[in-house]
C-alpha cells in the first residue's frame, strides 16, 4: 500500500559530551508523519559532514567509502519499498527501520494488537478490571475477526488498512449479519475504537479512522417500578423460599440503590453507624471504585435482619445470600407473573426504582441521589430520573390549593387559565425527562420557576 508521504534523512547524532566531534551517523525514516530512526553503526567527524547534502565532505577514501555506504542504504530501502508495494503490503516507518536493522518487519496487525490488549486486561483482573470487562473485549475481538474474514477473506488486517469505509461496513455488518441493535452495535464499535486509539498512541498508524464516524445512541426509556408495583412485590406471599429470597434481595436493592455486583459483595462489615448514629452502607462500588454512603431505610434494615443468620451469610460474612445475576433475573420473571406486576423485572430495575420512585419522587435532591448511587456526574443520575404521574398530581393539587385561597368568584375563569398553563408546563417537563432531553428540561424548568415566582408575587 503506497504511503501518502515519505522521507529519508541522514544526520550525526549529538553525543552527551557535545565537545566530541566523532559521532554516529543515524538514519531517520518518516512515513505519513510518523518518524522512526536507527543508527547506521558508522562514525564520522562532525567537522567533515555537510548536513545540507547529508553526506561526508571531501574526496578522501574514507569519505567516499561512507558516502557509497549511505547511497547503497538508500537504494536498498528504495528496493524494499518497491517490494512492499508489489506484494500489496503496507509501508510504515517501523517496517523500514526493522528492515534496515535486519529484523523481520513488524506486522502491526489489528487482531494481534487486540489480543495483546485483552491479555493485559486479563492480567489485571480483579485488581483493576472485573472479569466481565475482559469477557466483553473477548467478544468484541471475535466480532472484528469474523467481520475481517467476512469482508476481506483474510485472517487479519494491518492497521494502516483501516479507514472510514471499514468502520461504516463494520457497523452495517453488526446490524445486519450479527443482528445487533443500534446501541449494542455502538458498544462493540467503542470497544474496537479503544484498540485503534491504542495503535495511534503507539505510533502504529498516524490518524484516527474513526474521526468522521458519528454513531448516535437511541434513547431507551427504562421505567422504574411504581409505588403500587413495589407494594405488590413487597406484600406478595410465596410458597417457595427460593422466590421469597430473590424477592427480598430485589426489594433491598430498591431501598438502597445498589447494583447487582455491589449487593452480591456487600459484607456485614460494610454496615456502619453514620454521623446520625443510624445504620449506613459504607463501601465502594465495584464498577467505578467510587465510595458509596447510603443511609439504610427501615424496609432495608428489616430484610437485612431477616437473613443475618442465614448459613451462607454467616459463613462468608455477607449481608444477603445473593444468587448469580442470571438466576436472579430468571426468578424475577417468575416473581413478576405471580405478583401481577407487568413490568419486566431485572436486577438493574431495582436501582432505577431507588433513584426515581423511592428518592427523587419523595423530594430527595438529585445531587444527594447522585452521591448515593455513586455516580460521577448529575447527568448520569438524570438518566435514572423519571417523574411519576403521582408526583405530578401531588404537585398540581398543592398548586390548586395555593391558587384557590382568597380568589374572588369573578376571577376563577382567569385563574383556571393560569392553572391550565402550569399543568401543561408540568406535562412538558415530564416529556423532556422521558425523552432524555436534559438541556431542554433545565431550560423549561427555569422558565416554569420564573412564571411560578411571578405568579406568587402577584397573589401576595
LUMTITOR-861989 format. One record per residue: x, z negated, y of N, C-alpha, C in turn. Coordinates in steps of 0.2 Angstrom, whole numbers, plus 2048, in hexadecimal, padded with zeros to 3 digits. Atoms other than C-alpha are relative to their C-alpha. Layout:
BEGIN
XZYXZYXZY/...
END
This chain:
BEGIN
8048007FA800800800804800806/7FC7FF7FA8088068107FE7FA806/8018057FB80B7F881D7FE803807/8017FE7F98057F982F806800805/7FA8007FC8157F48378067FD7FB/7FA8028048277F2830806800804/7F98007FC8387ED8378057FD7FB/7FA8028038497EA8308067FF805/7FB8017FB8577E283A8067FC7FD/7FB8048028687DB8378037FB806/7FE8047FB86F7CC8418057FB7FD/7FB80580387D7BF8407FD7F9801/8038068008777AE83C8047FB804/7FC8047FC87C7A18498017F97FC/7FE8068048857928407FF7FA804/8018067FC8837808448057FF805/7FA8017FB89478084C800807804/8017FA7FD89078E859807803802/7F97FE7FE8A378F85D8038057FA/7FD7FC8068A679784B7FD807801/8017F97FE8A77AA84E7FE8047F9/8017FC8078A77AF83B7F97FD7FE/8078028018947AF8377FD8057FA/8037FC8058897B58297FB806803/8047FA7FE8807C682B7F97FF7FC/80780180386D7C48287FC806801/8047FB8008607D08247F97FD801/8078027FF84E7CE82B7FB8067FF/8057FB80183F7D88257F97FD803/8078027FE82E7D782E7FB8057FE/8057FB80281F7DF8277F97FD802/8068027FD80E7DE8308007F9803/7FF8067FC8157D083B8027FA7FD/7FD80680481B7C582D8088017FF/7F97FF80182E7C382E8037FC7FA/7FD8038058397BE81F808802801/7F97FE80084C7BD81F8047FD7FB/7FB80380585B7BA814807802802/7F97FF7FF86E7BA8148028067FC/7FD7FA8048787CA80F8067FD7FC/7FA8038038857BE80A807803802/7FA7FE7FC8927C78158017FD806/7FE8047FA89B7BF823803805805/7FD7FC7FB8A17C78338017FD807/7FE8037F98A97C38447FC802805/8057FF7FA89D7C1852803804805/7FD7FC7FA8A97C985E8008077FE/8007F98028A97D98547F98027FD/8077FE8028967DB8527FC802806/8047FD7FB88A7E585D7F97FF7FE/8078028028787DE85C7FB806801/8047FA7FE8717EE8648008057FA/8007FB8058777F98567FF7FC7F9/8018048068767EB8498058017FB/7FA7FE8058877F08428067FD803/7FA8027FE8997EB842803805805/7FD7FC7FB8A47F28518078027FD/7FA7FE8028B37FC84E8018057FA/7FF7FB8058BB8098428057FD7FB/7FC8038058C57FD8387FD8007F9/8038008078C37FD8257FB7FB7FF/8058068028BA7EC8247F9801804/8077FE7FC8AD7F28327FD8057FC/8037FB8038AA8028297FD7FE7F9/8028038078A87F98187F97FC801/8068047FE89B7ED8207FA804802/8057FB7FE8917FB8287FD8047FB/8027FC8068918058187FB7FC7FC/80480480488A7F680F7F97FF803/8078017FD87C7F381C7FC806800/8037F980187880681C7FD8017F9/8038008078768058097FA7FC7FF/80680580186B7F680A7FA803803/8057FD7FD8607FF8167FD8057FC/8027FA80485F80E80B7FC7FD7F9/80380380685B8037FC7F97FD801/8078037FE84D7FA8057FB806801/8047FA7FF84680B80A7FE8037FA/8027FD8078468117F87FB7FB7FD/80480580383E8017F27F9801803/8077FF7FD8308037FF7FD8067FE/8037FA80382D8157F97FD7FF7F9/80280280782C80E7E77F97FC800/80680480081F8027EC7FA804802/8057FB7FE81580F7F57FD8047FA/8017FB80681681B7E67FC7FC7FB/80380480681080D7DA7FA7FC803/8068037FD8028087E68007F8801/7FF8087FF8097F67E88017FF808/8008037F98087EC7F88077FF803/7FA8017FD8177EC8048007F9804/8008067FD81B7DA80A8077FE802/7F98037FE82A7D28138037FC7FA/7FD80480582C7C68058028047FA/7FE7FC80582C7D37F8806804801/7F97FC7FE83A7DD8018067FB7FF/7FB8058008447CD8038027FE7F9/7FF8018078427C97F18048057FC/7FC7FA8028487DA7ED807800802/7FA8017FD8577D87F88047FB7FC/7FD80580385B7C87F08018017F8/7FF7FF80885A7CF7DE7FB7FD7FC/80580480384B7C57DA7FA8057FE/8077FC80183A7CC7D27FC7FF806/8058007FA82E7D07E07FA7FB7FF/8068048018217C37E37FA804800/8067FC8018107C97DE7FB7FE805/8058027FB8067BE7EA7F98027FE/8077FE8027F67C07E07FB7FB802/8068047FE7E57B97E57FF7FB7FB/8028058067E17B17D48057FB7FF/7FA8048017F27AA7D28007FA805/8008057FA7F27A17E37FA7FC7FF/8068048017E079C7DF8017FA7FB/7FE8048057E67947CF8057FA802/7FC8057FD7F478B7D87FD7FB804/8048047FC7E87847E47FC7FB7FC/8058048057DC77E7D68047FA7FC/7FB8048037EB7767CD8027FA804/7FE8057FB7F076C7DC7FA7FB801/8068047FF7DE7667DF7FF7FB7FA/8018048067DD7607CD8057FB7FF/7FB8058017ED7577CE7FF7FA805/8028057FB7E674D7DD7F97FD7FE/8068038027D67487D38027F97FD/8058017FB7D073A7D68027FD806/7FD8037FA7DB7347E47FD803806/8027FD7F97D77417F17FA8057FE/8057FC8017CA74C7E87FC7FE7FA/8048028057BB7497DD8018067FB/7FF7FA8057BB7537CC7FB805801/8057FB7FF7AB75C7D2803805805/7FD7FB7FB7B67647E08048057FC/7FC7FB8047C276B7D37FC8047FC/8047FC8037B47717C97FD806804/8037FB7FB7AC77A7D8805806801/7FB7FB7FF7BD7837DB8018047FA/7FF7FC8067BF7887C97FA8057FF/8057FB8017AE7907C9800805806/7FF7FC7FB7B27987DA8058067FE/7FA7FB8027C27A07D37FD8057FA/8037FC8067B87A67C37FC806803/8047FB7FD7AC7AF7CF804806803/7FC7FB7FD7BA7B87D88048047FB/7FD7FC8067C37BD7C87FB8057FD/8057FC8037B37C47C17FE806805/8017FB7FB7B07CE7D2806805800/7FA7FC8007C27D57D27FF8057FA/8017FC8067BF7DB7C07FA805800/8067FC7FF7AE7E27C4801806805/7FF7FB7FB7B37EB7D48068057FF/7FA7FD8007C57F07D18038017F9/7FE8008077C77EF7BE8077FE7FF/7FA8038007D67E57C18007F87FE/8008078017DC7D47BB8017FB806/7FF8047FA7E17CE7CC802805806/7FF7FC7FA7E47D57DE8067FD804/7FC8037FC7F27D37EA7FD7FE807/8048037FA7ED7C97FA800806805/8017FB7FA7F17D88067FB8057FE/8057FB8017E47E27FD7F97FD802/8068037FE7D77D68037FE803807/8027FE7FA7CD7DC8127F87FF801/8078027FF7BB7DB81A7FC8037FB/8047FD8057B47E780E8007FC7F9/8008048067BA7DC7FF7FB7FA801/8048067FF7B17CD8077F9802800/8077FE8007A17D680A7FD8027F9/8027FE8077A17DE7F87FF7FA7FC/8018078047A47CC7F17FA7FD801/8068047FE7967C57FB7FA8047FC/8067FD80378A7D37F48007FF7F8/7FF8018077917D17E27FD7F97FE/80280780178D7BE7E37F8800800/8078007FF77B7C27E97FC8047FB/8047FB8057777D07DD8027FF7F9/7FE8018077817CF7CD8007F97FE/8018078027837BC7CD7FA7FD802/8078027FE7727BA7D58007F9803/7FF8067FC7787AC7E07FB800806/8048007FA76D7A67EF805801806/7FC7FF7FA7737A98018057FA801/7FC8067FF7797978038067FF7FB/7FB8018067827967F2805805801/7FB7FA7FF78A7A77F68057FE805/7FC8027FB7917A08068057FB7FE/7FC8058037987917FD8068027FC/7FA7FD8047A279B7F1804804804/7FC7FD7FB7A87A67FF8057FB804/7FC8057FD7AE7978088057FD7FC/7FB8028057B77917F9806805800/7FB7FB8007C07A17F8804801806/7FC8007F97C47A180B8057FB800/7FA8058007CE7918088068037FD/7FA7FD8037D979B7FD804805804/7FE7FB7FB7DB7A98098047FD806/7FD8047FB7DF79D8178077FD7FE/7FA8038037EC79580C805805800/7FB7FA8017F47A6809803802807/7FD7FF7F97F57A981C8057FB802/7FB8067FE7FD79881F8078017FC/7FA7FF80380A79D812803807801/7FD7FA7FD80D7AD81B8008067FA/8017FB8058077B780C7FD807802/8047FA7FD7FB7C28168007FE808/7FF8017F97FC7C48297F97FE804/8078017FC7E97C382E7FB7FE7FB/8058038047D97BC8287FB8067FF/8067FB8027CD7C981F7F97FD801/8078037FE7BF7BD8237FE800807/8018007F87C17BF8367FA803802/8067FD7FE7B27CA8387FA7FE7FB/8058018047A87C382A7FC7FA803/8048057FD7997B98307FA7FF7FB/80580280478E7B08237FB7FB803/8058057FC77E7A78297FC7FD7FA/80480480477779981F7F9800801/8088007FF76479981C7FE7F8800/8028077FF75D7888227FB7FF7FB/8058028057547808137FD7F9802/8038067FE7487738187FF7FB7F9/80080580674A76480B7FD7FA803/8048067FE73C75880E8027FA7FC/80080680473E74680A7FA7FD7FD/80780380273173B8027FD7FD805/8048047FB72373580C7FF7F97FE/80280780271E72380D7FC7FF7FA/8058008057107268028038027F9/7FD7FE80671A72F7F58057FB7FD/7FC8068027277217F57FC7FA7FD/8058068027197147F37FE8027F9/8027FE80671371E7E48057FF7FA/7FB80180472471D7DC8027F97FF/7FF80780072770B7E07FB7FC7FB/8058048037177057D97FE8037F9/8027FD8077167107C98037FC7FA/7FE8048067177067B98018057FA/7FE7FC80572170F7AB8007FC7F9/7FF80480772070B7988078017FE/7F97FF8027327127978047FD804/7FB8047FC74070779C805805803/7FC7FA7FE74A71779E7FE803807/8027FD7F973F71E7AC7FF7FA805/8008057FB73D70D7B48067FF803/7FA8017FD74F70B7B6802806805/7FE7FA7FC75271D7BD7FC7FF806/8048017FA74371A7C98037FB805/7FE8067FC74A7097CF807803804/7FA7FE7FD75B7117D27FF805806/8027FB7FB7537207DC7FD7FC806/8038047FB7497137E68057FD804/7FA8047FC7597097EA803805804/7FD7FB7FB7607197F17FC802806/8057FF7FB75171C7FB8017FB806/7FF8057FB75470B8048077FF802/7F98017FE76770C805803807803/7FE7FA7FE76A71F8088078027FC/7FA7FE80477871F7FB8008077FC/8007FA80477D7307F38017FE7F9/7FF80180777D7317E08077FD7FE/7F980280279072F7DE8017F9803/7FF8077FD7907207EA7FC7FA7FC/8048058037827177E18037FF7F9/7FD80180778A71A7D08067FC800/7FA8047FF79A7127D67FF7FA803/8018067FC7927047E08017FA7FB/7FE80680479A6F47DA7FD7F9803/8028067FE7946E27DC8047FD806/7FC8027FB7A36DF7E77FF804806/8017FC7FA79D6EC7F37FA7FD804/8068047FD78E6E07F78037FA804/7FD8067FC7936D48057FC7FE806/8038037FA78D6C9813802803806/7FE7FD7F978C6D28248007FB805/7FF8047FA78E6CB8357F97FC801/8078037FF77B6C68347FF7FB7FA/80080480677F6BC8247FB8037FB/8057FC8057736C981B8058047FB/7FD7FC8057786D380C801807802/7FE7F97FE7816E48108038037FA/7FC7FC8047886F2806806802804/7FA7FE7FC79A6F480C8058047FC/7FB7FC8047A4702804802807803/7FE7F97FE7AB7148067FC8057FC/8037FA8047A27248028058037FC/7FC7FC8047AA72D7F4802807802/7FF7F97FE7A873E7FB804800806/7FC7FF7FA7AF73B80D8057FA801/7FC8067FF7B872A80B7FE7FC806/8028047FA7AF72481B7FD7FA7FE/8038078027A971281B7F9800801/80780180079770E8187FE7F9800/8038077FF78F6FE81E7F9801801/8077FF80077D6FD81A7FC7F97FE/8038068017726ED81C7FB8017FA/8047FF8057686EB80C7F87FE802/8078027FF7556EB80E7FD7FD7FA/80280480574A6E08047FE8037F9/8027FC8067446EE7F88068017FC/7FA7FE8037566F27F48037FA7FC/7FD80780375B6DF7F17FC7FF7FA/80580280674C6DD7E58038047FA/7FE7FC8067526EC7DA8077FE7FE/7FA8028027646E67DB8007FA7FC/8008068047606D57D57FD8017F9/8037FF8067556DC7C78058037FB/7FB7FE8057656E47BF8067FC800/7FA8047FF7726D77C38037FE7F9/7FE8028067726D27B18008057FA/8007FA8057716E37A98078007FD/7F97FF80477F6E579B805804804/7FB7FB7FE7876F47A38027FD807/7FE8027F97876EC7B58047FA7FF/7FC80680178E6DC7AE8078027FD/7F97FE80379C6E57A4804804805/7FC7FC7FB7A16F17B28007FD807/8008037F979D6E67C17FC805805/8047FC7FC7906F37C77FA7FD803/8068027FD7816F17D27FA8027FC/8057FD8047766FD7C88028047FA/7FE7FC8057777057B77FE807800/8027F97FE7777177BD8028057FA/7FF7FB8057767257B1804806803/7FD7FA7FD77E7377B37FB803805/8047FD7FB7787417C27FB8057FC/8047FB80477174E7B57FA7FD7FD/8058048037677417AC7FB7FD805/8048037FA7617397BC7FB805802/8047FB7FE75A7497C27FB8027FB/8057FF80675274D7B17FB7FB800/80580580174973D7B07FC7FF807/8048007F974473E7C37FA805800/8057FB80073A74D7BF7FA7FD7FC/8058038057317447B17FC7FA804/8038057FC72E7357BD7FB803805/8047FD7FB7277407CB7F98027FD/8067FE80371A7477BF7FB7FA7FE/8038068027157367B87FD7FC806/8028037FA71472F7CA7FB804805/8047FC7FC70A73D7D1803802807/7FD7FE7FA7177417DE8028077FF/7FF7F98017187547E0806803804/7FA7FE7FD7287557E98058017FA/7FA7FF80573875B7DF8047FA801/7FC8067FF74174B7DC8078017FD/7F980080275474A7DB8047FB804/7FD8067FD76173D7DF802801808/7FF7FF7F97657457F07FA7FF805/8068017FC7537447F67FF7F9802/8008077FE7557317F68047FF806/7FC8007FA7627338037FD802806/8047FD7FA75773E80E7FA7FB802/8058057FE74973180C8027FA804/7FD8067FC754723812801802807/7FF7FE7F975972D8217FA801804/8067FE7FC7487348267FA7FA800/80680480173A72981F8017F9801/7FF8077FF74271881E8037FE807/7FC8027F974D71882E7FD803806/8017FD7F974A72583B7F8800801/8078007FE7377258397FD7F9801/8028077FF73771283B8047FE807/7FD8027F974171384C8077FF800/7F8801800753711846803806803/7FC7FA7FC75E71B8528048047FC/7FC7FC80476672A84B8077FF7FF/7F980280177772484F8027FB7FB/8008058047747158458008037F8/8017FD80776E71F8368068047FE/7FA7FD80177D72A8388067FC7FD/7FB80580278971B8357FE7FE7F9/80280280777F7158268018057FB/7FF7FB80477F72681E8078027FF/7F97FE800792728821801807802/7FF7F97FE79073882A806800806/7FB7FF7FB79E73E8367FD802806/8037FE7FA7927458437F9800800/8088008007807448497FD8067FD/8037FA80277D7568457FF8007F8/80280180777F7518327FA7FC7FF/8068048017727448347FA803802/8067FD7FD76674F83E7FE8057FA/8027FC80676675A82E7FB7FC7FB/80480580575E74B8257F97FE804/8058037FC7527478337F9805801/8067FD80074074D8307FA7FB802/8058057FE73274583A7FA8017FC/8078008047227418307FA801805/8068007FC7117458367FE7F9802/8028077FE70E7328358037FE806/7FD8027FA71B72F8427FD803806/8037FD7FB71473C84D7F97FD802/8068037FF70373584B8007FA804/7FF8067FD70972484F802800807/7FD8007F971272985F7FA803804/8067FD7FC7027338657FB7FB801/8058067FF6F77248628027FB805/7FD8057FB70271986C7FF804807/8017FC7F970272787A7F9800802/8078007FE6EF7288797FE7F9803/8028077FE6EE71587B8037FF807/7FD8007FA6FA71688A7FC804805/8037FC7FC6F17248927F97FE802/8088027FF6DF71D8907FF7FA804/8018067FC6E270D89A7FF802807/8017FF7F96DA70D8AB7FE807803/8027F97FE6D471F8AB7F9800803/8077FF7FE6C57248B57FD8057FC/8037FC8046B872D8AC801808802/8007F97FD6B973D8B78078037FF/7F97FD8016CC73E8B38028017F9/7FF8008076CA73E8A08028077FE/7FF7F98026CA75189F807802802/7F97FE7FE6DA7538A98057FC7FB/7FB8038056E374689E8008027F9/8007FD8076DD74E88E804806800/7FB7FB7FF6E675D8948077FE7FF/7F98038006F67538978017FE7F9/7FF8028076F474B8868018057FB/7FF7FB8056F275B87D807804801/7F97FE7FF7027618858057FC7FD/7FB80480370B75287F8008017F8/8017FF80770475586E8038067FD/7FD7FA80170A76786E8077FF800/7F980180071B7618738037FD7FA/7FE80480671C7558648008057FA/8007FB806717763858806805801/7FB7FC80072476E85F8077FD7FF/7FA80380173176185E8017FF7F8/80080080872D75F84B8028067FE/7FF7F980272E772849808801801/7F87FF7FF7407728518047FD7FB/7FC8048047467648468008037F9/8017FD80773F76D8368048067FF/7FC7FA80174777D83A8077FF801/7F98017FF75777583E803802806/7FE7FE7F975877B8508017FA804/7FF8067FD76076B856801801808/7FF7FF7F97667728677F9801803/8067FF7FD75477886A7FC7F9800/80480680074D7678658037FB805/7FD8057FA75975D8717FD803807/8027FD7FA75476987F7F87FE801/80780180074176787B7FF7F8801/8018078007437548798017FD807/7FE8027F974B75288A7FA802805/8067FE7FC73D75C8927FA7FC7FF/8068048027307528898017F9803/7FF8077FD73874188F7FF800807/8018007F97397478A17F9801802/8088007FE72674C8A17FD7FA7FF/80380680272273C8988017FA806/7FE8047FB72C7328A57FC801807/8037FE7F972473B8B47F97FE7FF/8078028017137388AC7FF7F9801/8008088007167258AA8007FE808/8008027F971B7248BC7FA802804/8077FE7FD70B72D8C27FB7FB7FE/8058058027017218B88017F9804/7FF8067FD7097128C07FF800808/
END
